[in-house]
Amino acid sequence: MKKAAITLAFDEDKLSALEFSLKKEGSSVQARLEQTLGQLYERTVPAPVREYLDSRVAPPSRPKRPRPAPKERPVSSGLEKEGGV
């Protein structure tokens, strides 16, 4: 799916403090906002709509390649076993 950008206004000092605290936890404001937005989507959008949207972005099935034909072995004349030619 194509991504859309969301712009929010937030107090700079609070944002800096939030980024500092989340960095200690190994996270970021971006990651947490994406997680929270995903949870909001799951709670708000009805399951049939989510399933429909998921089906639209499913990777198309790749056509199967035909299997190569087995290599033919040379036909033995049987003379090699008898000590012939």
PDB file of N, CA, C and O in Angstrom:
ATOM      1  N   MET A   1       0.832  -1.181   0.000  1.00  0.00           N
ATOM      2  CA  MET A   1       0.000   0.000   0.000  1.00  0.00           C
ATOM      3  C   MET A   1       0.875   1.242   0.000  1.00  0.00           C
ATOM      4  O   MET A   1       1.992   1.244   0.518  1.00  0.00           O
ATOM      5  N   LYS A   2       0.345   2.278  -0.585  1.00  0.00           N
ATOM      6  CA  LYS A   2       1.045   3.547  -0.609  1.00  0.00           C
ATOM      7  C   LYS A   2       0.963   4.181   0.770  1.00  0.00           C
ATOM      8  O   LYS A   2      -0.092   4.152   1.405  1.00  0.00           O
ATOM      9  N   LYS A   3       2.064   4.753   1.239  1.00  0.00           N
ATOM     10  CA  LYS A   3       2.120   5.377   2.559  1.00  0.00           C
ATOM     11  C   LYS A   3       1.699   6.845   2.467  1.00  0.00           C
ATOM     12  O   LYS A   3       1.975   7.521   1.476  1.00  0.00           O
ATOM     13  N   ALA A   4       1.030   7.321   3.511  1.00  0.00           N
ATOM     14  CA  ALA A   4       0.648   8.725   3.606  1.00  0.00           C
ATOM     15  C   ALA A   4       1.372   9.329   4.796  1.00  0.00           C
ATOM     16  O   ALA A   4       1.578   8.657   5.807  1.00  0.00           O
ATOM     17  N   ALA A   5       1.755  10.576   4.685  1.00  0.00           N
ATOM     18  CA  ALA A   5       2.437  11.278   5.771  1.00  0.00           C
ATOM     19  C   ALA A   5       1.406  11.997   6.637  1.00  0.00           C
ATOM     20  O   ALA A   5       0.426  12.552   6.140  1.00  0.00           O
ATOM     21  N   ILE A   6       1.654  11.970   7.937  1.00  0.00           N
ATOM     22  CA  ILE A   6       0.791  12.667   8.885  1.00  0.00           C
ATOM     23  C   ILE A   6       1.641  13.704   9.593  1.00  0.00           C
ATOM     24  O   ILE A   6       2.730  13.396  10.078  1.00  0.00           O
ATOM     25  N   THR A   7       1.147  14.933   9.654  1.00  0.00           N
ATOM     26  CA  THR A   7       1.883  16.007  10.312  1.00  0.00           C
ATOM     27  C   THR A   7       1.137  16.411  11.574  1.00  0.00           C
ATOM     28  O   THR A   7      -0.069  16.657  11.547  1.00  0.00           O
ATOM     29  N   LEU A   8       1.872  16.477  12.685  1.00  0.00           N
ATOM     30  CA  LEU A   8       1.288  16.864  13.967  1.00  0.00           C
ATOM     31  C   LEU A   8       2.076  18.017  14.558  1.00  0.00           C
ATOM     32  O   LEU A   8       3.286  18.122  14.358  1.00  0.00           O
ATOM     33  N   ALA A   9       1.394  18.868  15.277  1.00  0.00           N
ATOM     34  CA  ALA A   9       2.070  19.928  16.025  1.00  0.00           C
ATOM     35  C   ALA A   9       2.141  19.487  17.479  1.00  0.00           C
ATOM     36  O   ALA A   9       1.147  19.040  18.051  1.00  0.00           O
ATOM     37  N   PHE A  10       3.341  19.617  18.079  1.00  0.00           N
ATOM     38  CA  PHE A  10       3.543  19.207  19.469  1.00  0.00           C
ATOM     39  C   PHE A  10       4.617  20.100  20.061  1.00  0.00           C
ATOM     40  O   PHE A  10       5.532  20.526  19.357  1.00  0.00           O
ATOM     41  N   ASP A  11       4.511  20.380  21.327  1.00  0.00           N
ATOM     42  CA  ASP A  11       5.472  21.244  22.014  1.00  0.00           C
ATOM     43  C   ASP A  11       6.890  20.679  21.862  1.00  0.00           C
ATOM     44  O   ASP A  11       7.123  19.501  22.129  1.00  0.00           O
ATOM     45  N   GLU A  12       7.839  21.530  21.428  1.00  0.00           N
ATOM     46  CA  GLU A  12       9.211  21.086  21.179  1.00  0.00           C
ATOM     47  C   GLU A  12       9.889  20.516  22.414  1.00  0.00           C
ATOM     48  O   GLU A  12      10.551  19.481  22.332  1.00  0.00           O
ATOM     49  N   ASP A  13       9.735  21.171  23.552  1.00  0.00           N
ATOM     50  CA  ASP A  13      10.380  20.692  24.778  1.00  0.00           C
ATOM     51  C   ASP A  13       9.827  19.334  25.193  1.00  0.00           C
ATOM     52  O   ASP A  13      10.572  18.449  25.614  1.00  0.00           O
ATOM     53  N   LYS A  14       8.525  19.182  25.070  1.00  0.00           N
ATOM     54  CA  LYS A  14       7.913  17.895  25.422  1.00  0.00           C
ATOM     55  C   LYS A  14       8.365  16.809  24.452  1.00  0.00           C
ATOM     56  O   LYS A  14       8.615  15.674  24.856  1.00  0.00           O
ATOM     57  N   LEU A  15       8.468  17.159  23.178  1.00  0.00           N
ATOM     58  CA  LEU A  15       8.918  16.194  22.184  1.00  0.00           C
ATOM     59  C   LEU A  15      10.357  15.767  22.467  1.00  0.00           C
ATOM     60  O   LEU A  15      10.678  14.583  22.375  1.00  0.00           O
ATOM     61  N   SER A  16      11.215  16.708  22.805  1.00  0.00           N
ATOM     62  CA  SER A  16      12.606  16.377  23.126  1.00  0.00           C
ATOM     63  C   SER A  16      12.684  15.452  24.330  1.00  0.00           C
ATOM     64  O   SER A  16      13.452  14.490  24.333  1.00  0.00           O
ATOM     65  N   ALA A  17      11.888  15.745  25.356  1.00  0.00           N
ATOM     66  CA  ALA A  17      11.870  14.901  26.548  1.00  0.00           C
ATOM     67  C   ALA A  17      11.342  13.509  26.209  1.00  0.00           C
ATOM     68  O   ALA A  17      11.862  12.510  26.706  1.00  0.00           O
ATOM     69  N   LEU A  18      10.330  13.441  25.380  1.00  0.00           N
ATOM     70  CA  LEU A  18       9.759  12.161  24.973  1.00  0.00           C
ATOM     71  C   LEU A  18      10.772  11.348  24.168  1.00  0.00           C
ATOM     72  O   LEU A  18      10.937  10.150  24.397  1.00  0.00           O
ATOM     73  N   GLU A  19      11.446  12.004  23.227  1.00  0.00           N
ATOM     74  CA  GLU A  19      12.462  11.312  22.431  1.00  0.00           C
ATOM     75  C   GLU A  19      13.585  10.790  23.321  1.00  0.00           C
ATOM     76  O   GLU A  19      14.057   9.669  23.130  1.00  0.00           O
ATOM     77  N   PHE A  20      14.014  11.593  24.290  1.00  0.00           N
ATOM     78  CA  PHE A  20      15.065  11.195  25.213  1.00  0.00           C
ATOM     79  C   PHE A  20      14.651   9.961  26.015  1.00  0.00           C
ATOM     80  O   PHE A  20      15.418   9.006  26.137  1.00  0.00           O
ATOM     81  N   SER A  21      13.448   9.987  26.552  1.00  0.00           N
ATOM     82  CA  SER A  21      12.961   8.867  27.364  1.00  0.00           C
ATOM     83  C   SER A  21      12.769   7.601  26.534  1.00  0.00           C
ATOM     84  O   SER A  21      13.116   6.508  26.983  1.00  0.00           O
ATOM     85  N   LEU A  22      12.223   7.736  25.339  1.00  0.00           N
ATOM     86  CA  LEU A  22      11.995   6.569  24.493  1.00  0.00           C
ATOM     87  C   LEU A  22      13.313   5.972  23.992  1.00  0.00           C
ATOM     88  O   LEU A  22      13.415   4.760  23.800  1.00  0.00           O
ATOM     89  N   LYS A  23      14.311   6.816  23.782  1.00  0.00           N
ATOM     90  CA  LYS A  23      15.607   6.314  23.341  1.00  0.00           C
ATOM     91  C   LYS A  23      16.209   5.393  24.400  1.00  0.00           C
ATOM     92  O   LYS A  23      16.858   4.401  24.067  1.00  0.00           O
ATOM     93  N   LYS A  24      15.996   5.718  25.672  1.00  0.00           N
ATOM     94  CA  LYS A  24      16.476   4.868  26.773  1.00  0.00           C
ATOM     95  C   LYS A  24      15.812   3.494  26.721  1.00  0.00           C
ATOM     96  O   LYS A  24      16.414   2.494  27.113  1.00  0.00           O
ATOM     97  N   GLU A  25      14.565   3.446  26.236  1.00  0.00           N
ATOM     98  CA  GLU A  25      13.813   2.190  26.133  1.00  0.00           C
ATOM     99  C   GLU A  25      14.093   1.459  24.822  1.00  0.00           C
ATOM    100  O   GLU A  25      13.554   0.379  24.579  1.00  0.00           O
ATOM    101  N   GLY A  26      14.947   2.057  23.972  1.00  0.00           N
ATOM    102  CA  GLY A  26      15.238   1.436  22.681  1.00  0.00           C
ATOM    103  C   GLY A  26      14.131   1.652  21.669  1.00  0.00           C
ATOM    104  O   GLY A  26      13.972   0.860  20.740  1.00  0.00           O
ATOM    105  N   SER A  27      13.376   2.702  21.841  1.00  0.00           N
ATOM    106  CA  SER A  27      12.277   2.994  20.934  1.00  0.00           C
ATOM    107  C   SER A  27      12.413   4.419  20.421  1.00  0.00           C
ATOM    108  O   SER A  27      13.406   5.093  20.694  1.00  0.00           O
ATOM    109  N   SER A  28      11.420   4.869  19.685  1.00  0.00           N
ATOM    110  CA  SER A  28      11.415   6.234  19.163  1.00  0.00           C
ATOM    111  C   SER A  28       9.983   6.726  19.078  1.00  0.00           C
ATOM    112  O   SER A  28       9.031   5.947  19.132  1.00  0.00           O
ATOM    113  N   VAL A  29       9.853   8.032  18.945  1.00  0.00           N
ATOM    114  CA  VAL A  29       8.522   8.621  18.799  1.00  0.00           C
ATOM    115  C   VAL A  29       7.865   8.067  17.535  1.00  0.00           C
ATOM    116  O   VAL A  29       6.686   7.711  17.547  1.00  0.00           O
ATOM    117  N   GLN A  30       8.626   7.996  16.456  1.00  0.00           N
ATOM    118  CA  GLN A  30       8.099   7.482  15.185  1.00  0.00           C
ATOM    119  C   GLN A  30       7.585   6.060  15.356  1.00  0.00           C
ATOM    120  O   GLN A  30       6.472   5.750  14.930  1.00  0.00           O
ATOM    121  N   ALA A  31       8.372   5.205  15.968  1.00  0.00           N
ATOM    122  CA  ALA A  31       7.976   3.800  16.132  1.00  0.00           C
ATOM    123  C   ALA A  31       6.733   3.682  17.003  1.00  0.00           C
ATOM    124  O   ALA A  31       5.822   2.916  16.689  1.00  0.00           O
ATOM    125  N   ARG A  32       6.695   4.430  18.086  1.00  0.00           N
ATOM    126  CA  ARG A  32       5.546   4.334  18.990  1.00  0.00           C
ATOM    127  C   ARG A  32       4.287   4.902  18.354  1.00  0.00           C
ATOM    128  O   ARG A  32       3.198   4.365  18.556  1.00  0.00           O
ATOM    129  N   LEU A  33       4.419   5.979  17.589  1.00  0.00           N
ATOM    130  CA  LEU A  33       3.247   6.540  16.909  1.00  0.00           C
ATOM    131  C   LEU A  33       2.719   5.556  15.869  1.00  0.00           C
ATOM    132  O   LEU A  33       1.507   5.387  15.736  1.00  0.00           O
ATOM    133  N   GLU A  34       3.618   4.906  15.133  1.00  0.00           N
ATOM    134  CA  GLU A  34       3.182   3.919  14.139  1.00  0.00           C
ATOM    135  C   GLU A  34       2.471   2.757  14.823  1.00  0.00           C
ATOM    136  O   GLU A  34       1.453   2.271  14.330  1.00  0.00           O
ATOM    137  N   GLN A  35       3.008   2.312  15.958  1.00  0.00           N
ATOM    138  CA  GLN A  35       2.394   1.216  16.714  1.00  0.00           C
ATOM    139  C   GLN A  35       1.006   1.623  17.213  1.00  0.00           C
ATOM    140  O   GLN A  35       0.047   0.861  17.087  1.00  0.00           O
ATOM    141  N   THR A  36       0.906   2.816  17.774  1.00  0.00           N
ATOM    142  CA  THR A  36      -0.363   3.296  18.313  1.00  0.00           C
ATOM    143  C   THR A  36      -1.386   3.515  17.203  1.00  0.00           C
ATOM    144  O   THR A  36      -2.567   3.220  17.383  1.00  0.00           O
ATOM    145  N   LEU A  37      -0.948   4.025  16.070  1.00  0.00           N
ATOM    146  CA  LEU A  37      -1.854   4.232  14.947  1.00  0.00           C
ATOM    147  C   LEU A  37      -2.346   2.889  14.405  1.00  0.00           C
ATOM    148  O   LEU A  37      -3.506   2.760  14.012  1.00  0.00           O
ATOM    149  N   GLY A  38      -1.468   1.904  14.387  1.00  0.00           N
ATOM    150  CA  GLY A  38      -1.872   0.558  13.965  1.00  0.00           C
ATOM    151  C   GLY A  38      -2.922  -0.033  14.897  1.00  0.00           C
ATOM    152  O   GLY A  38      -3.878  -0.662  14.445  1.00  0.00           O
ATOM    153  N   GLN A  39      -2.739   0.172  16.206  1.00  0.00           N
ATOM    154  CA  GLN A  39      -3.713  -0.319  17.181  1.00  0.00           C
ATOM    155  C   GLN A  39      -5.052   0.399  17.025  1.00  0.00           C
ATOM    156  O   GLN A  39      -6.107  -0.227  17.122  1.00  0.00           O
ATOM    157  N   LEU A  40      -5.011   1.693  16.788  1.00  0.00           N
ATOM    158  CA  LEU A  40      -6.234   2.467  16.572  1.00  0.00           C
ATOM    159  C   LEU A  40      -6.971   1.955  15.338  1.00  0.00           C
ATOM    160  O   LEU A  40      -8.194   1.815  15.350  1.00  0.00           O
ATOM    161  N   TYR A  41      -6.227   1.679  14.288  1.00  0.00           N
ATOM    162  CA  TYR A  41      -6.803   1.131  13.051  1.00  0.00           C
ATOM    163  C   TYR A  41      -7.484  -0.206  13.339  1.00  0.00           C
ATOM    164  O   TYR A  41      -8.616  -0.428  12.911  1.00  0.00           O
ATOM    165  N   GLU A  42      -6.799  -1.099  14.064  1.00  0.00           N
ATOM    166  CA  GLU A  42      -7.354  -2.423  14.378  1.00  0.00           C
ATOM    167  C   GLU A  42      -8.638  -2.316  15.204  1.00  0.00           C
ATOM    168  O   GLU A  42      -9.586  -3.069  14.980  1.00  0.00           O
ATOM    169  N   ARG A  43      -8.669  -1.392  16.148  1.00  0.00           N
ATOM    170  CA  ARG A  43      -9.852  -1.241  17.014  1.00  0.00           C
ATOM    171  C   ARG A  43     -11.007  -0.544  16.309  1.00  0.00           C
ATOM    172  O   ARG A  43     -12.166  -0.805  16.628  1.00  0.00           O
ATOM    173  N   THR A  44     -10.719   0.326  15.370  1.00  0.00           N
ATOM    174  CA  THR A  44     -11.739   1.188  14.787  1.00  0.00           C
ATOM    175  C   THR A  44     -12.315   0.669  13.469  1.00  0.00           C
ATOM    176  O   THR A  44     -13.526   0.726  13.254  1.00  0.00           O
ATOM    177  N   VAL A  45     -11.448   0.164  12.590  1.00  0.00           N
ATOM    178  CA  VAL A  45     -11.900  -0.271  11.267  1.00  0.00           C
ATOM    179  C   VAL A  45     -12.472  -1.687  11.381  1.00  0.00           C
ATOM    180  O   VAL A  45     -11.809  -2.578  11.910  1.00  0.00           O
ATOM    181  N   PRO A  46     -13.682  -1.897  10.894  1.00  0.00           N
ATOM    182  CA  PRO A  46     -14.295  -3.232  10.976  1.00  0.00           C
ATOM    183  C   PRO A  46     -13.445  -4.303  10.282  1.00  0.00           C
ATOM    184  O   PRO A  46     -12.788  -4.044   9.274  1.00  0.00           O
ATOM    185  N   ALA A  47     -13.477  -5.505  10.850  1.00  0.00           N
ATOM    186  CA  ALA A  47     -12.675  -6.612  10.333  1.00  0.00           C
ATOM    187  C   ALA A  47     -12.890  -6.879   8.839  1.00  0.00           C
ATOM    188  O   ALA A  47     -11.912  -7.096   8.122  1.00  0.00           O
ATOM    189  N   PRO A  48     -14.134  -6.871   8.345  1.00  0.00           N
ATOM    190  CA  PRO A  48     -14.308  -7.124   6.904  1.00  0.00           C
ATOM    191  C   PRO A  48     -13.590  -6.093   6.024  1.00  0.00           C
ATOM    192  O   PRO A  48     -13.079  -6.428   4.956  1.00  0.00           O
ATOM    193  N   VAL A  49     -13.558  -4.850   6.482  1.00  0.00           N
ATOM    194  CA  VAL A  49     -12.879  -3.810   5.705  1.00  0.00           C
ATOM    195  C   VAL A  49     -11.370  -4.055   5.738  1.00  0.00           C
ATOM    196  O   VAL A  49     -10.695  -3.922   4.717  1.00  0.00           O
ATOM    197  N   ARG A  50     -10.843  -4.414   6.912  1.00  0.00           N
ATOM    198  CA  ARG A  50      -9.410  -4.709   7.026  1.00  0.00           C
ATOM    199  C   ARG A  50      -9.034  -5.900   6.149  1.00  0.00           C
ATOM    200  O   ARG A  50      -8.000  -5.886   5.481  1.00  0.00           O
ATOM    201  N   GLU A  51      -9.882  -6.932   6.155  1.00  0.00           N
ATOM    202  CA  GLU A  51      -9.614  -8.116   5.332  1.00  0.00           C
ATOM    203  C   GLU A  51      -9.612  -7.756   3.845  1.00  0.00           C
ATOM    204  O   GLU A  51      -8.775  -8.232   3.078  1.00  0.00           O
ATOM    205  N   TYR A  52     -10.563  -6.910   3.455  1.00  0.00           N
ATOM    206  CA  TYR A  52     -10.627  -6.485   2.058  1.00  0.00           C
ATOM    207  C   TYR A  52      -9.349  -5.730   1.679  1.00  0.00           C
ATOM    208  O   TYR A  52      -8.750  -5.997   0.637  1.00  0.00           O
ATOM    209  N   LEU A  53      -8.942  -4.800   2.521  1.00  0.00           N
ATOM    210  CA  LEU A  53      -7.731  -4.027   2.223  1.00  0.00           C
ATOM    211  C   LEU A  53      -6.499  -4.926   2.195  1.00  0.00           C
ATOM    212  O   LEU A  53      -5.622  -4.749   1.349  1.00  0.00           O
ATOM    213  N   ASP A  54      -6.428  -5.881   3.104  1.00  0.00           N
ATOM    214  CA  ASP A  54      -5.301  -6.814   3.125  1.00  0.00           C
ATOM    215  C   ASP A  54      -5.260  -7.650   1.854  1.00  0.00           C
ATOM    216  O   ASP A  54      -4.184  -7.940   1.330  1.00  0.00           O
ATOM    217  N   SER A  55      -6.429  -8.038   1.358  1.00  0.00           N
ATOM    218  CA  SER A  55      -6.467  -8.862   0.148  1.00  0.00           C
ATOM    219  C   SER A  55      -6.011  -8.077  -1.077  1.00  0.00           C
ATOM    220  O   SER A  55      -5.505  -8.656  -2.039  1.00  0.00           O
ATOM    221  N   ARG A  56      -6.189  -6.780  -1.040  1.00  0.00           N
ATOM    222  CA  ARG A  56      -5.767  -5.948  -2.172  1.00  0.00           C
ATOM    223  C   ARG A  56      -4.258  -5.806  -2.248  1.00  0.00           C
ATOM    224  O   ARG A  56      -3.713  -5.577  -3.327  1.00  0.00           O
ATOM    225  N   VAL A  57      -3.577  -5.938  -1.123  1.00  0.00           N
ATOM    226  CA  VAL A  57      -2.132  -5.754  -1.120  1.00  0.00           C
ATOM    227  C   VAL A  57      -1.380  -7.076  -1.063  1.00  0.00           C
ATOM    228  O   VAL A  57      -0.151  -7.085  -0.998  1.00  0.00           O
ATOM    229  N   ALA A  58      -2.103  -8.191  -1.087  1.00  0.00           N
ATOM    230  CA  ALA A  58      -1.441  -9.498  -1.070  1.00  0.00           C
ATOM    231  C   ALA A  58      -0.596  -9.626  -2.329  1.00  0.00           C
ATOM    232  O   ALA A  58      -1.030  -9.227  -3.410  1.00  0.00           O
ATOM    233  N   PRO A  59       0.597 -10.172  -2.200  1.00  0.00           N
ATOM    234  CA  PRO A  59       1.442 -10.286  -3.395  1.00  0.00           C
ATOM    235  C   PRO A  59       0.780 -11.184  -4.422  1.00  0.00           C
ATOM    236  O   PRO A  59       0.212 -12.219  -4.074  1.00  0.00           O
ATOM    237  N   PRO A  60       0.851 -10.793  -5.687  1.00  0.00           N
ATOM    238  CA  PRO A  60       0.235 -11.620  -6.727  1.00  0.00           C
ATOM    239  C   PRO A  60       0.940 -12.969  -6.784  1.00  0.00           C
ATOM    240  O   PRO A  60       2.149 -13.061  -6.573  1.00  0.00           O
ATOM    241  N   SER A  61       0.178 -13.999  -7.070  1.00  0.00           N
ATOM    242  CA  SER A  61       0.776 -15.322  -7.145  1.00  0.00           C
ATOM    243  C   SER A  61       1.679 -15.375  -8.368  1.00  0.00           C
ATOM    244  O   SER A  61       1.316 -14.930  -9.457  1.00  0.00           O
ATOM    245  N   ARG A  62       2.852 -15.927  -8.159  1.00  0.00           N
ATOM    246  CA  ARG A  62       3.817 -16.023  -9.241  1.00  0.00           C
ATOM    247  C   ARG A  62       3.521 -17.265 -10.062  1.00  0.00           C
ATOM    248  O   ARG A  62       3.236 -18.327  -9.510  1.00  0.00           O
ATOM    249  N   PRO A  63       3.589 -17.134 -11.380  1.00  0.00           N
ATOM    250  CA  PRO A  63       3.353 -18.320 -12.202  1.00  0.00           C
ATOM    251  C   PRO A  63       4.468 -19.329 -11.953  1.00  0.00           C
ATOM    252  O   PRO A  63       5.635 -18.969 -11.800  1.00  0.00           O
ATOM    253  N   LYS A  64       4.082 -20.591 -11.918  1.00  0.00           N
ATOM    254  CA  LYS A  64       5.061 -21.642 -11.683  1.00  0.00           C
ATOM    255  C   LYS A  64       5.846 -21.892 -12.961  1.00  0.00           C
ATOM    256  O   LYS A  64       5.304 -21.901 -14.066  1.00  0.00           O
ATOM    257  N   ARG A  65       7.135 -22.094 -12.766  1.00  0.00           N
ATOM    258  CA  ARG A  65       7.982 -22.411 -13.908  1.00  0.00           C
ATOM    259  C   ARG A  65       7.766 -23.870 -14.279  1.00  0.00           C
ATOM    260  O   ARG A  65       7.639 -24.726 -13.403  1.00  0.00           O
ATOM    261  N   PRO A  66       7.724 -24.151 -15.568  1.00  0.00           N
ATOM    262  CA  PRO A  66       7.588 -25.557 -15.955  1.00  0.00           C
ATOM    263  C   PRO A  66       8.853 -26.308 -15.569  1.00  0.00           C
ATOM    264  O   PRO A  66       9.963 -25.785 -15.665  1.00  0.00           O
ATOM    265  N   ARG A  67       8.660 -27.539 -15.134  1.00  0.00           N
ATOM    266  CA  ARG A  67       9.813 -28.361 -14.765  1.00  0.00           C
ATOM    267  C   ARG A  67      10.548 -28.777 -16.028  1.00  0.00           C
ATOM    268  O   ARG A  67       9.931 -29.100 -17.043  1.00  0.00           O
ATOM    269  N   PRO A  68      11.882 -28.766 -15.953  1.00  0.00           N
ATOM    270  CA  PRO A  68      12.616 -29.217 -17.141  1.00  0.00           C
ATOM    271  C   PRO A  68      12.382 -30.704 -17.368  1.00  0.00           C
ATOM    272  O   PRO A  68      12.236 -31.478 -16.422  1.00  0.00           O
ATOM    273  N   ALA A  69      12.350 -31.084 -18.636  1.00  0.00           N
ATOM    274  CA  ALA A  69      12.149 -32.491 -18.987  1.00  0.00           C
ATOM    275  C   ALA A  69      13.364 -33.276 -18.512  1.00  0.00           C
ATOM    276  O   ALA A  69      14.489 -32.782 -18.588  1.00  0.00           O
ATOM    277  N   PRO A  70      13.147 -34.493 -18.022  1.00  0.00           N
ATOM    278  CA  PRO A  70      14.294 -35.289 -17.579  1.00  0.00           C
ATOM    279  C   PRO A  70      15.211 -35.586 -18.760  1.00  0.00           C
ATOM    280  O   PRO A  70      14.777 -35.830 -19.885  1.00  0.00           O
ATOM    281  N   LYS A  71      16.510 -35.552 -18.439  1.00  0.00           N
ATOM    282  CA  LYS A  71      17.489 -35.825 -19.497  1.00  0.00           C
ATOM    283  C   LYS A  71      17.428 -37.298 -19.857  1.00  0.00           C
ATOM    284  O   LYS A  71      17.344 -38.169 -18.992  1.00  0.00           O
ATOM    285  N   GLU A  72      17.473 -37.551 -21.149  1.00  0.00           N
ATOM    286  CA  GLU A  72      17.430 -38.936 -21.613  1.00  0.00           C
ATOM    287  C   GLU A  72      18.826 -39.525 -21.543  1.00  0.00           C
ATOM    288  O   GLU A  72      19.814 -38.887 -21.908  1.00  0.00           O
ATOM    289  N   ARG A  73      18.881 -40.741 -21.073  1.00  0.00           N
ATOM    290  CA  ARG A  73      20.158 -41.445 -21.031  1.00  0.00           C
ATOM    291  C   ARG A  73      20.388 -42.100 -22.381  1.00  0.00           C
ATOM    292  O   ARG A  73      19.440 -42.520 -23.045  1.00  0.00           O
ATOM    293  N   PRO A  74      21.639 -42.184 -22.783  1.00  0.00           N
ATOM    294  CA  PRO A  74      21.905 -42.886 -24.040  1.00  0.00           C
ATOM    295  C   PRO A  74      21.534 -44.356 -23.889  1.00  0.00           C
ATOM    296  O   PRO A  74      21.781 -44.974 -22.853  1.00  0.00           O
ATOM    297  N   VAL A  75      20.949 -44.889 -24.922  1.00  0.00           N
ATOM    298  CA  VAL A  75      20.534 -46.282 -24.897  1.00  0.00           C
ATOM    299  C   VAL A  75      21.757 -47.154 -25.108  1.00  0.00           C
ATOM    300  O   VAL A  75      22.524 -46.963 -26.052  1.00  0.00           O
ATOM    301  N   SER A  76      21.922 -48.109 -24.217  1.00  0.00           N
ATOM    302  CA  SER A  76      23.050 -49.025 -24.313  1.00  0.00           C
ATOM    303  C   SER A  76      22.700 -50.165 -25.256  1.00  0.00           C
ATOM    304  O   SER A  76      21.588 -50.691 -25.228  1.00  0.00           O
ATOM    305  N   SER A  77      23.649 -50.535 -26.081  1.00  0.00           N
ATOM    306  CA  SER A  77      23.404 -51.635 -27.023  1.00  0.00           C
ATOM    307  C   SER A  77      23.615 -52.990 -26.371  1.00  0.00           C
ATOM    308  O   SER A  77      23.256 -54.021 -26.940  1.00  0.00           O
ATOM    309  N   GLY A  78      24.201 -52.990 -25.168  1.00  0.00           N
ATOM    310  CA  GLY A  78      24.431 -54.238 -24.479  1.00  0.00           C
ATOM    311  C   GLY A  78      25.747 -54.874 -24.881  1.00  0.00           C
ATOM    312  O   GLY A  78      26.180 -55.844 -24.259  1.00  0.00           O
ATOM    313  N   LEU A  79      26.395 -54.341 -25.916  1.00  0.00           N
ATOM    314  CA  LEU A  79      27.649 -54.923 -26.384  1.00  0.00           C
ATOM    315  C   LEU A  79      28.787 -54.659 -25.402  1.00  0.00           C
ATOM    316  O   LEU A  79      29.747 -55.427 -25.327  1.00  0.00           O
ATOM    317  N   GLU A  80      28.668 -53.559 -24.647  1.00  0.00           N
ATOM    318  CA  GLU A  80      29.742 -53.236 -23.710  1.00  0.00           C
ATOM    319  C   GLU A  80      29.882 -54.332 -22.658  1.00  0.00           C
ATOM    320  O   GLU A  80      30.998 -54.639 -22.238  1.00  0.00           O
ATOM    321  N   LYS A  81      28.771 -54.924 -22.226  1.00  0.00           N
ATOM    322  CA  LYS A  81      28.804 -55.958 -21.200  1.00  0.00           C
ATOM    323  C   LYS A  81      29.383 -57.267 -21.732  1.00  0.00           C
ATOM    324  O   LYS A  81      30.013 -58.016 -20.986  1.00  0.00           O
ATOM    325  N   GLU A  82      29.176 -57.538 -22.995  1.00  0.00           N
ATOM    326  CA  GLU A  82      29.601 -58.802 -23.565  1.00  0.00           C
ATOM    327  C   GLU A  82      31.051 -58.746 -24.065  1.00  0.00           C
ATOM    328  O   GLU A  82      31.588 -59.735 -24.563  1.00  0.00           O
ATOM    329  N   GLY A  83      31.662 -57.581 -23.921  1.00  0.00           N
ATOM    330  CA  GLY A  83      33.032 -57.480 -24.372  1.00  0.00           C
ATOM    331  C   GLY A  83      33.134 -57.233 -25.858  1.00  0.00           C
ATOM    332  O   GLY A  83      34.201 -57.402 -26.450  1.00  0.00           O
ATOM    333  N   GLY A  84      32.003 -56.823 -26.481  1.00  0.00           N
ATOM    334  CA  GLY A  84      31.971 -56.555 -27.915  1.00  0.00           C
ATOM    335  C   GLY A  84      32.578 -55.203 -28.223  1.00  0.00           C
ATOM    336  O   GLY A  84      33.476 -54.748 -27.514  1.00  0.00           O
ATOM    337  N   VAL A  85      32.109 -54.571 -29.245  1.00  0.00           N
ATOM    338  CA  VAL A  85      32.603 -53.326 -29.804  1.00  0.00           C
ATOM    339  C   VAL A  85      32.907 -52.314 -28.811  1.00  0.00           C
ATOM    340  O   VAL A  85      33.333 -51.214 -29.162  1.00  0.00           O
TER     341      VAL A  85
END
